Amino acid sequence: MEITEEQIRNRAYEIWEREGQPHGRNLEHWLQAHWELMNESAAKNGSAEAGKAADASEKPKATRRTTKAKAAPAANADAAPAKTTKAKSTTTTKAPAKPRSTTKKA
């Protein structure tokens, strides 16, 4: 019997609920569900190929991917420091002068 994606999805969901709905373990649950369904299928069929899956002593382990920040490259002590330059202004403008009042003050 062929195991369908829907069967694996449903079993993985059951495992997820049974374990308290932990976040970020979907791949582990998917693999565990597939492994369980393979073993059940092997037990029902009794075929030689399916028997190999049933004889597996340990279920597959999913590797966790962590999101760690990448380390900055090591600074080379022999390298010259990077030069920085200031941008040069090509035009110089001054703020316009305030207009003078033409009325006389008393």
FENDALIN-V712739 format. One record per backbone hydrogen bond with DSSP energy under -0.5 kcal/mol. CO is the residue of the C=O (numbers start at 1). NH is the residue of the N-H. If there is no record, write none. Layout:
BEGIN
CO/NH
CO/NH
END
This chain:
BEGIN
2/4
4/8
5/9
6/10
7/11
8/12
9/13
10/14
11/15
12/16
13/17
14/18
15/19
16/21
17/20
22/25
25/29
26/30
27/31
28/32
29/33
30/34
31/35
32/36
33/37
34/38
35/39
36/40
37/41
38/42
39/43
40/44
41/45
42/46
47/51
48/52
49/53
50/54
51/55
53/56
64/66
66/68
75/77
76/79
91/93
END
